[in-house]
């Protein structure tokens, strides 16, 4: 059965029907306890934001255009919002290659948050599928 499913997806991919996506996981811990834990899945034109845990009870997101750290005209997020922990939210109107910051604190986000070393912010791990 697994071979049949794999064959089906292979045929769809050959026909151009594959939906490449990416998953962005942002997690910050202190002494083994999560301060913030978020997962964002981008699949085609739809992005799903999932606030898994936040010490404040909310995840605060800043969504930036790609390469915002090197683009001087990019200073503010194209979208900034907050959502409660243990919730998820879908969006369909974001660029496919956006960059992301997430924090447990309700502070205005600038492009400085995209450089975790300089801003002392949450580190980022991402994977593409």
N, C-alpha and C positions, 0 to 999 in steps of 0.2 A: 504494500500500500504506500509506503514512504517513497518508493521508487516512482510510482505512478504520479504522486503529488509533485515530486521533483521534476519529472518530465513535463508535467503540465506547466509549471512555472518557467521552465526553460523555454518551452514553445511560446509562452506569452512574452518572455523577454526578447526572443528573436523577432517577434512581431511588433516590438516597441511598446508593449503594454506593461513594462515594469515600472514600478513607482519607487525610485531610489529615494531614500530618506536618511535622516540623521537623528540621533538622540543626543541631547545635551544633558548631562547630569552634573549638578552643582551641589556640593556637600561640604560643609565646614563643621568640624567638631572641636570641642574643648574638653580635655580630660575624658575622652571616650563618649561624651554626650553631644548629640547633634545640636548645633546652633541653627543651621538651616540645611534643608534637604529638598531639592527640587529636581524634577525631570521634565524636559521639554522634548516632544517628539514631533519632527517635521516630516510629513509624508505628503508629497505633492504640494498642492496649494494650502493644505491645512496644517496648522500648528496646534498641538495640544499641550497646554501648560498644566503641570500637576504639582501642587504645593504639598509635598508629603509631610514635612514637619518644619516648624519654625518656633524658636524659643519665645517669640513674641505672640505667636498664634496667627501671624500673617506673613506671607511672602510678598515682598515688594520687588517688582520687576521693572527693568529699564531695557527697552528693545532699541538697538541702534542699527544704522546701516552698516554694511560690510566695510571694513578698513577704516572705521571711524577714528581709531587711535592715530592714524597718519594723515587724516584729512582735516585741515584746519577749519573748514567751513562746517564740520560736524561737531556741534558742541552739546546738543540736547538730544534726548531719545526721541525716536519717531512715535513711540508709545510708552507710556508709564502707567502702571496700574498695580493694585494690590489684591490679593485673594487670601481667603482663610485657609489655614492648614487643613489637610485631608479633603481638599476639593480640587477639581480640575475645570479647565476652561478651554474651549476651542476658539481659534481665530483663523480666518481665511484670507485676510487682506494684508499680510505681512510679506516683505521680500523673502525669497527662498534662502538667501545667504545672510540673514541678519546675525548680529552679534548680541550678546545678552549679558546682563548683570542681574543678580538677585541678592536681596538682603533681608534680614529679619527686622531691620530698622526702617522707619518711615522718614528717610532723608531724600532730598532731591538728588537725582542721579545725573552725573555728567560723564563725559567720555573717560574721565580718570578711573572710573570703576572697571574699565576694560583691561587695565594693567594691574593685576592683583599684587604684584611685588611693590609697585609704587604706592598703591592706594591701601595696601594691607587689607584687601577684601577677599572674598571667597574664591578659592581656586576652582578651575574649570577642568572637567574631563569630558570629552565628547567622543562619540563613535558614529561611524556611518554604516548604514546597512544597504 
